[in-house]
Amino acid sequence: MATSNLNVRTDTTIKKQAETIFSELGMNMTTAVNLFLRATVRENGLPFDLKLDVPNAKTSAAIEEGRRIAFDPSAVGYHSIDELKKLSRP
């Protein structure tokens, strides 16, 4: 198996923390990086989920309001934008 070098820049504190964890798992940084790269190839993408931050309070409230309306049988609904426009004109 041919090998090649990989140079990576990272925060010193993060590197030290990661090395401590890898050491406790019985591996070094090289082994850990190789595990990550192999998992990336196997998964055909990153081997973990990327997620955005949790919505803020205002967005969460809007989502909940939408869910309540969607399941409220007494909520007024429209079948088209034209119907909405007709009914909302004075």
DSSP file (Angstrom, degrees, kcal/mol; ACC not computed):
  #  RESIDUE AA STRUCTURE BP1 BP2  ACC     N-H-->O    O-->H-N    N-H-->O    O-->H-N    TCO  KAPPA ALPHA  PHI   PSI    X-CA   Y-CA   Z-CA
    1    1 A M              0   0    0      0, 0.0     2,-0.2     0, 0.0     0, 0.0   0.000 360.0 360.0 360.0 122.6    0.0    0.0    0.0
    2    2 A A        -     0   0    0      1,-0.0     2,-0.3     0, 0.0     0, 0.0  -0.561 360.0-159.8 -77.6 144.2    1.4    3.3   -1.1
    3    3 A T        -     0   0    0     -2,-0.2     2,-0.3     0, 0.0    -1,-0.0  -0.844   8.3-165.6-122.4 160.7    1.1    6.2    1.4
    4    4 A S        -     0   0    0     -2,-0.3     2,-0.2     2,-0.0     0, 0.0  -0.968  26.1-105.2-141.3 159.3    1.3    9.9    1.2
    5    5 A N        -     0   0    0     -2,-0.3     2,-0.4     2,-0.0     0, 0.0  -0.558  24.6-161.4 -85.4 148.9    1.6   12.7    3.7
    6    6 A L        -     0   0    0     -2,-0.2     2,-0.5     2,-0.0    -2,-0.0  -0.983   3.5-158.8-131.0 118.5   -1.3   14.9    4.7
    7    7 A N        +     0   0    0     -2,-0.4     2,-0.4     2,-0.0    -2,-0.0  -0.872  15.2 178.9-101.8 127.0   -0.6   18.3    6.3
    8    8 A V        -     0   0    0     -2,-0.5     2,-0.5     2,-0.0    -2,-0.0  -0.985  19.0-147.7-129.8 136.0   -3.4   19.8    8.4
    9    9 A R        +     0   0    0     -2,-0.4     2,-0.3     0, 0.0    -2,-0.0  -0.878  31.3 155.4-101.5 134.9   -3.6   23.0   10.4
   10   10 A T        -     0   0    0     -2,-0.5     2,-0.1     0, 0.0    -2,-0.0  -0.968  49.7 -75.0-150.8 164.6   -5.7   23.0   13.5
   11   11 A D     >  -     0   0    0     -2,-0.3     4,-2.4     1,-0.1     5,-0.2  -0.411  39.5-133.3 -62.6 133.2   -6.1   24.8   16.8
   12   12 A T  H  > S+     0   0    0      1,-0.2     4,-2.3     2,-0.2     5,-0.2   0.879 104.3  50.5 -58.8 -42.2   -3.4   23.7   19.2
   13   13 A T  H  > S+     0   0    0      2,-0.2     4,-2.4     1,-0.2    -1,-0.2   0.923 111.1  48.1 -64.3 -44.4   -5.8   23.2   22.1
   14   14 A I  H  > S+     0   0    0      1,-0.2     4,-2.8     2,-0.2     5,-0.2   0.913 110.5  52.5 -62.2 -42.5   -8.2   21.1   20.0
   15   15 A K  H  X S+     0   0    0     -4,-2.4     4,-2.7     1,-0.2    -2,-0.2   0.930 110.6  46.9 -59.7 -46.2   -5.3   19.0   18.8
   16   16 A K  H  X S+     0   0    0     -4,-2.3     4,-2.0     2,-0.2    -1,-0.2   0.906 113.0  49.0 -63.7 -41.6   -4.1   18.3   22.3
   17   17 A Q  H  X S+     0   0    0     -4,-2.4     4,-2.0     2,-0.2    -1,-0.2   0.915 112.9  47.5 -64.5 -42.0   -7.6   17.4   23.5
   18   18 A A  H  X S+     0   0    0     -4,-2.8     4,-3.0     1,-0.2     5,-0.2   0.913 109.5  53.3 -65.1 -42.6   -8.1   15.1   20.5
   19   19 A E  H  X S+     0   0    0     -4,-2.7     4,-2.4     1,-0.2    -1,-0.2   0.882 107.7  52.0 -60.2 -38.2   -4.7   13.4   21.1
   20   20 A T  H  X S+     0   0    0     -4,-2.0     4,-2.0     2,-0.2    -1,-0.2   0.932 112.3  44.9 -63.2 -45.9   -5.7   12.7   24.7
   21   21 A I  H  X S+     0   0    0     -4,-2.0     4,-1.5     2,-0.2    -2,-0.2   0.932 113.8  49.1 -63.9 -46.2   -9.0   11.1   23.6
   22   22 A F  H  <>S+     0   0    0     -4,-3.0     5,-2.9     1,-0.2     4,-0.3   0.897 109.6  52.9 -61.6 -39.8   -7.3    9.0   20.9
   23   23 A S  H ><5S+     0   0    0     -4,-2.4     3,-1.4     1,-0.2    -1,-0.2   0.908 106.7  51.8 -61.6 -42.0   -4.6    7.9   23.3
   24   24 A E  H 3<5S+     0   0    0     -4,-2.0    -1,-0.2     1,-0.3    -2,-0.2   0.797 109.1  51.8 -64.8 -27.1   -7.3    6.7   25.7
   25   25 A L  T 3<5S-     0   0    0     -4,-1.5    -1,-0.3     2,-0.2    -2,-0.2   0.443 122.9-109.0 -86.9  -0.5   -8.8    4.8   22.8
   26   26 A G  T < 5S+     0   0    0     -3,-1.4     2,-0.3    -4,-0.3    -3,-0.2   0.769  83.0  98.8  82.3  27.0   -5.4    3.2   22.1
   27   27 A M      < -     0   0    0     -5,-2.9    -1,-0.3    -8,-0.1    -2,-0.2  -0.920  61.2-128.4-139.3 166.9   -4.6    5.0   18.9
   28   28 A N     >  -     0   0    0     -2,-0.3     4,-2.2    -3,-0.1     5,-0.2  -0.514  40.7 -92.2-106.1 179.6   -2.6    8.0   17.7
   29   29 A M  H  > S+     0   0    0      1,-0.2     4,-2.7     2,-0.2     5,-0.2   0.884 123.3  54.9 -60.7 -41.2   -3.6   10.9   15.5
   30   30 A T  H  > S+     0   0    0      1,-0.2     4,-2.4     2,-0.2    -1,-0.2   0.927 109.7  46.1 -60.0 -46.2   -2.5    9.2   12.3
   31   31 A T  H  > S+     0   0    0      2,-0.2     4,-2.3     1,-0.2    -1,-0.2   0.914 112.9  50.4 -63.1 -42.7   -4.7    6.2   13.0
   32   32 A A  H  X S+     0   0    0     -4,-2.2     4,-2.2     2,-0.2    -2,-0.2   0.914 111.1  47.7 -63.2 -43.8   -7.7    8.4   13.9
   33   33 A V  H  X S+     0   0    0     -4,-2.7     4,-2.7     1,-0.2    -1,-0.2   0.912 111.4  51.2 -64.7 -41.5   -7.4   10.5   10.7
   34   34 A N  H  X S+     0   0    0     -4,-2.4     4,-2.6    -5,-0.2     5,-0.2   0.888 108.5  52.0 -62.9 -38.7   -7.1    7.3    8.7
   35   35 A L  H  X S+     0   0    0     -4,-2.3     4,-2.4     2,-0.2    -1,-0.2   0.928 110.8  48.4 -60.2 -44.8  -10.3    6.0   10.4
   36   36 A F  H  X S+     0   0    0     -4,-2.2     4,-2.2     2,-0.2    -2,-0.2   0.931 112.7  47.4 -61.3 -46.5  -12.1    9.2    9.5
   37   37 A L  H  X S+     0   0    0     -4,-2.7     4,-2.1     1,-0.2    -2,-0.2   0.906 112.8  48.3 -64.3 -42.1  -10.9    9.1    5.9
   38   38 A R  H  X S+     0   0    0     -4,-2.6     4,-2.7     1,-0.2    -1,-0.2   0.898 111.5  50.1 -65.3 -39.8  -11.9    5.4    5.5
   39   39 A A  H  X S+     0   0    0     -4,-2.4     4,-2.5    -5,-0.2     6,-0.2   0.876 108.7  53.5 -65.6 -36.3  -15.3    6.1    7.0
   40   40 A T  H  X>S+     0   0    0     -4,-2.2     5,-1.9     2,-0.2     4,-0.9   0.917 111.7  44.4 -62.8 -44.1  -15.8    9.0    4.6
   41   41 A V  H  <5S+     0   0    0     -4,-2.1     3,-0.4     2,-0.2    -2,-0.2   0.926 114.2  49.6 -66.0 -44.8  -15.0    6.8    1.6
   42   42 A R  H  <5S+     0   0    0     -4,-2.7    -2,-0.2     1,-0.2    -1,-0.2   0.899 117.5  39.8 -60.8 -42.3  -17.3    4.0    3.0
   43   43 A E  H  <5S-     0   0    0     -4,-2.5    -1,-0.2     2,-0.3    -2,-0.2   0.566 103.2-130.8 -83.4 -10.3  -20.2    6.4    3.6
   44   44 A N  T  <5S+     0   0    0     -4,-0.9     2,-0.3    -3,-0.4    -3,-0.2   0.881  85.3  31.2  57.2  39.6  -19.6    8.3    0.4
   45   45 A G  S   <S-     0   0    0     -5,-1.9    -2,-0.3    -6,-0.2    -1,-0.2  -0.948 116.8 -30.8 166.7-175.7  -19.7   11.5    2.4
   46   46 A L        -     0   0    0     -2,-0.3     4,-0.1     1,-0.1    -9,-0.1  -0.390  54.8-130.8 -63.4 139.1  -19.0   12.7    5.9
   47   47 A P  S    S+     0   0    0      0, 0.0     2,-0.3     0, 0.0    -1,-0.1   0.096  85.8  49.7 -83.7  27.1  -19.5    9.9    8.5
   48   48 A F  S    S-     0   0    0     -8,-0.0     2,-0.2     0, 0.0    -2,-0.1  -0.977  92.2 -93.3-154.6 160.6  -21.6   12.1   10.7
   49   49 A D        -     0   0    0     -2,-0.3     2,-0.5     1,-0.0     0, 0.0  -0.550  27.6-146.1 -79.0 139.0  -24.6   14.4   10.4
   50   50 A L        -     0   0    0     -2,-0.2     2,-0.4    -4,-0.1    -1,-0.0  -0.924  25.8-178.6-101.2 128.9  -24.1   18.1    9.8
   51   51 A K        -     0   0    0     -2,-0.5     2,-0.1     3,-0.0     3,-0.1  -0.956  24.0-127.8-131.6 146.7  -26.8   20.1   11.5
   52   52 A L        -     0   0    0     -2,-0.4     0, 0.0     1,-0.2     0, 0.0  -0.435  48.8 -78.9 -80.8 164.1  -27.7   23.7   11.8
   53   53 A D        -     0   0    0     -2,-0.1    -1,-0.2     1,-0.1     3,-0.1  -0.201  58.6 -87.9 -59.2 155.6  -28.2   25.3   15.2
   54   54 A V        -     0   0    0      1,-0.1    -1,-0.1    -3,-0.1     6,-0.1  -0.388  57.2 -93.2 -61.6 141.2  -31.6   24.8   16.8
   55   55 A P        -     0   0    0      0, 0.0    -1,-0.1     0, 0.0     0, 0.0  -0.211  44.6-108.0 -57.9 149.2  -34.1   27.4   15.7
   56   56 A N     >  -     0   0    0     -3,-0.1     4,-2.7     1,-0.1     5,-0.2  -0.152  38.0 -92.5 -71.5 175.9  -34.4   30.5   18.0
   57   57 A A  H  > S+     0   0    0      1,-0.2     4,-2.3     2,-0.2     5,-0.2   0.866 124.6  51.0 -60.5 -40.2  -37.4   31.0   20.2
   58   58 A K  H  > S+     0   0    0      2,-0.2     4,-2.0     1,-0.2    -1,-0.2   0.921 113.0  45.1 -65.9 -43.7  -39.3   33.1   17.6
   59   59 A T  H  > S+     0   0    0      2,-0.2     4,-2.4     1,-0.2    -2,-0.2   0.909 112.4  51.8 -66.6 -41.8  -38.8   30.5   14.9
   60   60 A S  H  X S+     0   0    0     -4,-2.7     4,-2.3     1,-0.2    -2,-0.2   0.900 109.7  49.9 -60.5 -41.0  -39.8   27.7   17.2
   61   61 A A  H  X S+     0   0    0     -4,-2.3     4,-2.4    -5,-0.2    -1,-0.2   0.898 110.3  50.1 -64.9 -40.4  -43.0   29.5   18.2
   62   62 A A  H  X S+     0   0    0     -4,-2.0     4,-2.4     2,-0.2    -2,-0.2   0.894 110.0  50.6 -65.1 -40.0  -43.9   30.1   14.5
   63   63 A I  H  X S+     0   0    0     -4,-2.4     4,-2.2     2,-0.2    -2,-0.2   0.932 111.7  47.5 -62.5 -45.8  -43.3   26.4   13.7
   64   64 A E  H  X S+     0   0    0     -4,-2.3     4,-2.5     2,-0.2    -2,-0.2   0.895 110.6  51.9 -63.0 -40.6  -45.5   25.4   16.6
   65   65 A E  H  X S+     0   0    0     -4,-2.4     4,-2.5     1,-0.2    -1,-0.2   0.923 109.6  50.1 -62.5 -43.1  -48.2   27.8   15.6
   66   66 A G  H  X S+     0   0    0     -4,-2.4     4,-2.4     1,-0.2    -2,-0.2   0.892 110.2  49.9 -61.5 -40.4  -48.1   26.4   12.0
   67   67 A R  H  X S+     0   0    0     -4,-2.2     4,-1.5     2,-0.2    -1,-0.2   0.909 110.6  49.9 -65.1 -41.7  -48.5   22.9   13.4
   68   68 A R  H  < S+     0   0    0     -4,-2.5     4,-0.4     1,-0.2     3,-0.2   0.931 113.4  46.0 -62.0 -45.4  -51.5   23.9   15.6
   69   69 A I  H >< S+     0   0    0     -4,-2.5     3,-1.2     1,-0.2     6,-0.2   0.903 108.3  56.7 -63.8 -41.8  -53.2   25.5   12.6
   70   70 A A  H 3< S+     0   0    0     -4,-2.4    -1,-0.2     1,-0.3    -2,-0.2   0.830 115.4  36.6 -61.0 -32.5  -52.5   22.6   10.3
   71   71 A F  T 3< S+     0   0    0     -4,-1.5    -1,-0.3    -3,-0.2    -2,-0.2   0.299  91.1 104.2-105.3   9.5  -54.2   20.2   12.6
   72   72 A D    X   -     0   0    0     -3,-1.2     3,-1.7    -4,-0.4    -4,-0.0  -0.821  54.8-160.9 -93.8 110.3  -57.0   22.5   13.8
   73   73 A P  T 3  S+     0   0    0      0, 0.0    -1,-0.1     0, 0.0    -4,-0.0   0.722  90.4  55.5 -65.2 -19.2  -60.3   21.5   12.0
   74   74 A S  T 3  S+     0   0    0      2,-0.1     2,-0.2    -3,-0.1    -5,-0.1   0.507  81.9 112.4 -90.1  -3.4  -61.8   24.9   12.7
   75   75 A A  S <  S-     0   0    0     -3,-1.7     2,-0.3    -6,-0.2    -6,-0.0  -0.463  75.5-113.5 -70.7 139.3  -58.9   26.8   11.1
   76   76 A V        -     0   0    0     -2,-0.2     2,-0.3     1,-0.0    -1,-0.1  -0.546  41.6-177.2 -73.6 133.9  -59.9   28.7    7.9
   77   77 A G        -     0   0    0     -2,-0.3     2,-0.3    -3,-0.0    -1,-0.0  -0.896  15.6-149.2-131.7 162.8  -58.2   27.2    4.8
   78   78 A Y        -     0   0    0     -2,-0.3     3,-0.1     1,-0.1     4,-0.0  -0.945  12.6-149.0-131.4 150.8  -58.0   28.0    1.1
   79   79 A H  S    S+     0   0    0     -2,-0.3     2,-0.3     1,-0.2    -1,-0.1   0.614  83.2   9.1 -94.0 -15.5  -57.5   25.8   -1.9
   80   80 A S  S  > S-     0   0    0      1,-0.1     4,-1.7     0, 0.0    -1,-0.2  -0.977  72.8-110.7-155.8 164.9  -55.7   28.4   -4.0
   81   81 A I  H  > S+     0   0    0     -2,-0.3     4,-2.5     1,-0.2     5,-0.2   0.844 117.9  57.3 -68.6 -32.9  -54.2   31.8   -3.7
   82   82 A D  H  > S+     0   0    0      2,-0.2     4,-2.5     1,-0.2    -1,-0.2   0.910 105.1  50.5 -63.4 -41.4  -57.0   33.2   -5.9
   83   83 A E  H  > S+     0   0    0      2,-0.2     4,-2.2     1,-0.2    -1,-0.2   0.912 110.5  49.9 -61.7 -42.7  -59.6   32.0   -3.4
   84   84 A L  H  X S+     0   0    0     -4,-1.7     4,-1.6     1,-0.2    -2,-0.2   0.928 110.7  49.3 -60.9 -45.6  -57.6   33.6   -0.6
   85   85 A K  H  X S+     0   0    0     -4,-2.5     4,-0.7     1,-0.2    -2,-0.2   0.906 111.1  49.8 -63.0 -41.6  -57.4   36.9   -2.5
   86   86 A K  H >< S+     0   0    0     -4,-2.5     3,-0.7     1,-0.2    -1,-0.2   0.930 114.3  43.8 -62.1 -45.6  -61.2   36.9   -3.2
   87   87 A L  H 3< S+     0   0    0     -4,-2.2    -1,-0.2     1,-0.2    -2,-0.2   0.706 111.2  53.6 -76.2 -20.7  -62.2   36.2    0.4
   88   88 A S  H 3< S+     0   0    0     -4,-1.6    -1,-0.2    -5,-0.2    -2,-0.2   0.506  86.4  97.8 -95.4  -3.3  -59.8   38.7    1.9
   89   89 A R    <<        0   0    0     -3,-0.7    -4,-0.0    -4,-0.7    -3,-0.0  -0.625 360.0 360.0 -83.1 143.3  -61.0   41.7   -0.2
   90   90 A P              0   0    0      0, 0.0    -1,-0.1     0, 0.0    -3,-0.1   0.495 360.0 360.0 -72.7 360.0  -63.5   44.1    1.5
